[in-house]
Amino acid sequence: APRTRGGKTMVVIHVKFGAQGEDEFLYETTTSTPNETLIRELVAINNTRARIAFLCGALGQLAKHGPAKPRDEEGLDELQETYEQKTIAKGSTYAADPLGLRTGNGVGDDLTAVFDDVTQDAERYISKTQVKARTALTHAALDDKLANMRGAVAMAYPMGLPAHDPVRLALESGDDGLAGTSAEPALLDANTAQLWCAGKEFDRAKTVADRLGKNEKTKVVAKLQHPGSGPPAREPVVSEAERKAMMAHYFKRQEELKALAEADDDDYLHSAGWANPKALKSSLQGLSGRVLAPGVRDASTR
């Protein structure tokens, strides 16, 4: 059925990102939307998803091991105590960071549960499974997930996190706060990002209708990528699951044909009753082709 918002039919764009299109989400727009606007909206969705994914992992580390240490104080607490005679502040929730990047003083069980609820909710929303559920992402919902994360952090640290903490940087500094992190490669520049569909690029000077036509019931697969990557590879005709099923069927069929080819075509000649006109009668009488003397019972029937 056509997708609608507020009673208005929407164009659904299945956006893929990554070298193999491994990341994906759905987004709704209209045919009258300028391509410039559409690309900027998609980049904002993509980058916010990257921020949220990073924060989900970082909040877990924050809950368990506490705020980040300043760069010049990083190191394993045990080694610092032993070889540097450094005094490590250890609260009731202390759990040493095996990477030596955080203080070890986590937020405690109650607030950890709050962090878990917030991150799990956010992870579900940005998950690729939303594509199968036919749920299009919105800026408002993504902002709501970020707001929930800020609220959880404020509960645990009313005075705020240190300025150098990755969680604070990601929450307060937007895309710039992800510089140097594992999330940075996923970020796109709204001014240079490219959107491709069916081997043709969306011209920023035109509208969605110029590229896809004026049918608002359209659903297409498009690739969002860095500039200079060229036209992306076309989408496979069959999905990976369908390809595996076809290969399994092909292998099974090959085995069946192999078994038939190896079978002896003359096997039936070795059958005792093959050209015996009395075979049926003997079978019905239970003689099985053997002649027994009168009054002698077959031992096999006892």
C-alpha positions as CSV (number, residue, x, y, z in Angstrom):
1,A,0.0,0.0,0.0
2,P,1.2,3.5,-0.7
3,R,2.9,5.3,2.3
4,T,1.1,8.3,3.6
5,R,1.8,11.1,6.1
6,G,-1.0,13.3,7.3
7,G,-3.1,11.8,4.5
8,K,-0.6,12.7,1.8
9,T,1.1,10.0,-0.2
10,M,4.9,9.9,0.1
11,V,7.8,8.8,-2.0
12,V,9.8,6.1,-0.1
13,I,13.5,6.0,-0.6
14,H,15.4,2.9,0.6
15,V,18.8,4.5,1.3
16,K,21.9,2.4,1.4
17,F,25.4,3.5,2.6
18,G,28.8,1.8,2.7
19,A,31.0,0.1,0.3
20,Q,28.6,-2.9,-0.1
21,G,25.5,-1.0,0.9
22,E,25.6,-2.8,4.2
23,D,24.0,0.1,6.2
24,E,20.4,1.1,5.3
25,F,17.3,3.0,6.3
26,L,14.0,4.2,4.9
27,Y,13.1,7.9,4.4
28,E,10.0,9.5,3.1
29,T,9.8,12.6,0.8
30,T,7.7,14.1,-1.9
31,T,8.3,14.5,-5.7
32,S,8.3,18.3,-5.3
33,T,11.2,18.3,-2.9
34,P,14.4,19.8,-4.3
35,N,17.2,17.3,-4.6
36,E,19.5,19.7,-2.7
37,T,17.1,19.5,0.2
38,L,16.6,15.8,0.0
39,I,20.4,15.1,0.0
40,R,20.9,17.4,3.0
41,E,18.1,15.7,4.9
42,L,19.5,12.2,4.1
43,V,23.0,13.2,5.2
44,A,21.5,14.6,8.5
45,I,19.7,11.3,9.1
46,N,22.8,9.2,8.2
47,N,25.1,11.3,10.5
48,T,22.7,11.3,13.4
49,R,22.4,7.5,13.2
50,A,26.2,7.3,13.3
51,R,26.3,9.6,16.4
52,I,23.6,7.5,18.1
53,A,25.4,4.2,17.3
54,F,28.6,5.6,18.7
55,L,26.9,6.9,21.9
56,C,25.2,3.6,22.5
57,G,28.6,2.0,22.9
58,A,30.2,4.9,24.7
59,L,27.3,5.1,27.3
60,G,27.9,1.5,28.1
61,Q,31.5,2.2,28.9
62,L,30.6,5.3,30.8
63,A,28.1,3.4,33.0
64,K,30.6,0.7,33.8
65,H,33.9,2.5,34.0
66,G,33.0,6.2,34.6
67,P,34.2,9.4,32.9
68,A,37.2,9.5,30.6
69,K,40.6,10.4,32.0
70,P,42.5,13.4,30.6
71,R,44.8,12.3,27.8
72,D,48.0,12.7,29.9
73,E,46.6,10.6,32.7
74,E,45.5,7.6,30.6
75,G,46.9,4.2,31.6
76,L,46.0,1.1,33.6
77,D,45.3,1.9,37.2
78,E,47.1,-1.1,38.5
79,L,50.3,-0.2,36.7
80,Q,50.0,3.5,37.8
81,E,49.6,2.4,41.4
82,T,52.5,0.0,41.3
83,Y,55.1,1.8,39.3
84,E,54.1,5.5,39.6
85,Q,52.9,5.4,43.2
86,K,49.8,7.2,42.0
87,T,46.7,7.2,44.3
88,I,43.6,6.1,42.4
89,A,40.3,7.4,43.6
90,K,38.0,4.3,44.0
91,G,34.4,4.8,44.8
92,S,31.8,2.1,45.8
93,T,31.1,1.4,42.1
94,Y,34.7,1.2,41.0
95,A,35.6,-1.2,38.2
96,A,39.0,-0.8,36.6
97,D,38.9,0.1,32.9
98,P,40.9,-2.7,31.1
99,L,41.9,-0.1,28.5
100,G,43.0,2.5,31.0
101,L,40.9,5.2,29.4
102,R,38.4,5.8,32.1
103,T,38.5,6.4,35.9
104,G,36.8,3.2,36.8
105,N,34.1,4.9,38.9
106,G,30.8,3.9,37.1
107,V,27.3,5.1,37.8
108,G,26.0,2.2,39.8
109,D,23.4,-0.5,39.1
110,D,20.3,1.7,39.2
111,L,21.6,4.3,36.7
112,T,23.2,1.6,34.6
113,A,19.7,0.2,34.1
114,V,18.5,3.6,33.0
115,F,21.5,3.8,30.5
116,D,20.6,0.4,29.2
117,D,17.0,1.2,28.6
118,V,17.9,4.4,26.8
119,T,20.6,2.8,24.6
120,Q,18.5,-0.2,23.7
121,D,15.6,2.0,22.7
122,A,17.9,4.0,20.5
123,E,19.5,1.0,19.0
124,R,16.2,-0.5,18.0
125,Y,15.2,2.7,16.2
126,I,18.3,3.0,14.1
127,S,18.6,-0.7,13.4
128,K,18.5,-2.0,9.8
129,T,15.6,-4.1,10.9
130,Q,13.4,-1.0,10.5
131,V,13.7,-1.5,6.8
132,K,12.0,-4.9,7.0
133,A,9.4,-3.4,9.3
134,R,8.8,-0.7,6.7
135,T,9.5,2.1,9.3
136,A,10.9,5.3,7.8
137,L,13.2,7.3,10.1
138,T,12.4,11.0,11.0
139,H,14.6,13.8,12.3
140,A,12.2,14.3,15.2
141,A,12.5,10.7,16.4
142,L,16.3,10.7,16.2
143,D,16.5,14.0,18.1
144,D,14.2,12.4,20.7
145,K,16.6,9.5,21.2
146,L,19.5,12.0,21.6
147,A,17.5,13.9,24.2
148,N,16.9,10.7,26.1
149,M,20.6,10.1,26.2
150,R,21.3,13.6,27.4
151,G,18.7,13.2,30.1
152,A,20.3,9.9,31.3
153,V,23.8,11.5,31.5
154,A,22.4,14.5,33.4
155,M,20.9,12.2,35.9
156,A,24.2,10.5,36.5
157,Y,26.4,13.6,36.3
158,P,24.4,16.7,37.4
159,M,27.5,18.8,37.2
160,G,28.3,17.5,33.8
161,L,31.0,15.3,32.3
162,P,34.6,16.5,31.8
163,A,35.0,18.6,28.6
164,H,37.3,15.9,27.1
165,D,34.9,13.0,27.6
166,P,33.8,11.4,24.3
167,V,30.2,11.1,25.4
168,R,30.0,14.8,26.1
169,L,31.7,15.7,22.9
170,A,29.3,13.5,20.8
171,L,26.2,14.9,22.6
172,E,27.2,18.6,22.5
173,S,29.4,19.1,19.5
174,G,27.4,17.3,16.8
175,D,29.4,15.7,14.0
176,D,32.6,17.5,15.1
177,G,32.4,15.6,18.4
178,L,33.0,12.4,16.5
179,A,36.4,13.4,15.1
180,G,39.0,10.7,15.6
181,T,36.4,8.2,16.7
182,S,35.3,4.9,15.1
183,A,32.2,6.7,13.9
184,E,34.0,9.3,11.8
185,P,34.3,7.2,8.5
186,A,30.4,6.9,8.4
187,L,29.9,10.7,8.4
188,L,29.1,12.5,5.2
189,D,29.5,16.2,4.2
190,A,26.1,17.7,3.3
191,N,27.7,19.9,0.7
192,T,29.5,17.2,-1.3
193,A,27.6,13.9,-0.7
194,Q,26.1,12.2,-3.7
195,L,22.8,10.3,-4.1
196,W,22.5,7.7,-6.9
197,C,19.6,5.6,-8.1
198,A,19.6,3.1,-11.0
199,G,23.0,4.3,-12.2
200,K,22.1,8.0,-12.3
201,E,23.0,10.7,-9.9
202,F,20.4,13.1,-8.3
203,D,21.1,16.6,-9.7
204,R,21.1,19.0,-6.8
205,A,19.7,21.8,-9.1
206,K,16.6,19.7,-9.9
207,T,13.7,18.1,-8.0
208,V,12.8,14.5,-7.0
209,A,10.2,14.5,-9.8
210,D,12.9,15.3,-12.4
211,R,14.7,12.1,-11.3
212,L,11.9,9.7,-10.3
213,G,8.8,11.1,-12.0
214,K,5.7,12.7,-10.5
215,N,4.2,9.5,-9.1
216,E,4.1,10.0,-5.3
217,K,3.6,6.2,-4.8
218,T,7.1,5.5,-5.9
219,K,9.6,3.4,-3.9
220,V,13.2,3.2,-4.9
221,V,16.6,2.0,-3.7
222,A,19.2,4.7,-3.6
223,K,22.9,4.9,-2.7
224,L,24.2,7.7,-0.5
225,Q,28.0,8.1,-0.8
226,H,31.1,10.3,-0.6
227,P,32.0,12.3,-3.7
228,G,34.3,10.8,-6.3
229,S,33.1,7.2,-5.7
230,G,31.4,7.1,-9.2
231,P,28.2,5.2,-10.0
232,P,27.6,2.4,-7.4
233,A,27.2,-1.2,-8.4
234,R,23.6,-2.0,-9.4
235,E,21.5,-3.9,-6.9
236,P,21.6,-7.7,-7.3
237,V,18.5,-9.2,-9.0
238,V,18.1,-11.7,-6.1
239,S,18.8,-11.1,-2.4
240,E,21.6,-12.9,-0.5
241,A,19.0,-15.2,1.2
242,E,17.5,-16.1,-2.2
243,R,20.9,-16.7,-3.7
244,K,21.8,-19.2,-0.9
245,A,18.5,-21.0,-1.3
246,M,19.1,-21.3,-5.0
247,M,22.6,-22.7,-4.5
248,A,21.3,-25.2,-1.9
249,H,18.6,-26.4,-4.4
250,Y,21.2,-26.6,-7.2
251,F,23.6,-28.6,-5.0
252,K,20.8,-31.0,-4.0
253,R,19.8,-31.5,-7.6
254,Q,23.4,-32.2,-8.7
255,E,23.7,-34.9,-6.0
256,E,20.5,-36.5,-7.2
257,L,21.7,-36.5,-10.8
258,K,25.0,-37.9,-9.7
259,A,23.4,-40.7,-7.9
260,L,21.3,-41.6,-10.9
261,A,24.3,-41.6,-13.2
262,E,26.2,-43.9,-10.9
263,A,23.3,-46.4,-10.6
264,D,23.6,-49.7,-12.6
265,D,21.1,-49.6,-15.5
266,D,20.9,-53.4,-15.4
267,D,20.2,-53.7,-11.7
268,Y,16.6,-54.9,-12.4
269,L,18.0,-58.0,-14.2
270,H,19.3,-59.3,-10.9
271,S,15.8,-59.5,-9.5
272,A,14.6,-63.1,-9.1
273,G,11.1,-62.4,-10.3
274,W,11.8,-60.1,-13.2
275,A,10.7,-62.2,-16.2
276,N,8.8,-64.8,-14.2
277,P,5.2,-64.9,-15.3
278,K,4.2,-66.7,-12.1
279,A,6.0,-64.1,-9.8
280,L,2.7,-62.3,-8.9
281,K,0.9,-65.6,-8.1
282,S,3.8,-66.8,-6.0
283,S,4.0,-63.6,-4.2
284,L,0.3,-63.6,-3.4
285,Q,0.5,-67.2,-2.1
286,G,3.5,-66.3,0.1
287,L,5.8,-68.7,-1.7
288,S,8.4,-66.0,-2.6
289,G,9.5,-68.0,-5.6
290,R,10.4,-71.1,-3.5
291,V,8.8,-74.6,-3.8
292,L,8.2,-76.3,-0.4
293,A,7.3,-79.9,0.2
294,P,3.7,-80.5,1.3
295,G,3.2,-80.1,5.0
296,V,6.6,-78.2,5.4
297,R,6.2,-74.6,6.8
298,D,8.6,-71.8,5.8
299,A,10.8,-71.1,8.8
300,S,10.7,-67.4,8.0
301,T,7.0,-67.2,8.7
302,R,7.2,-68.6,12.2
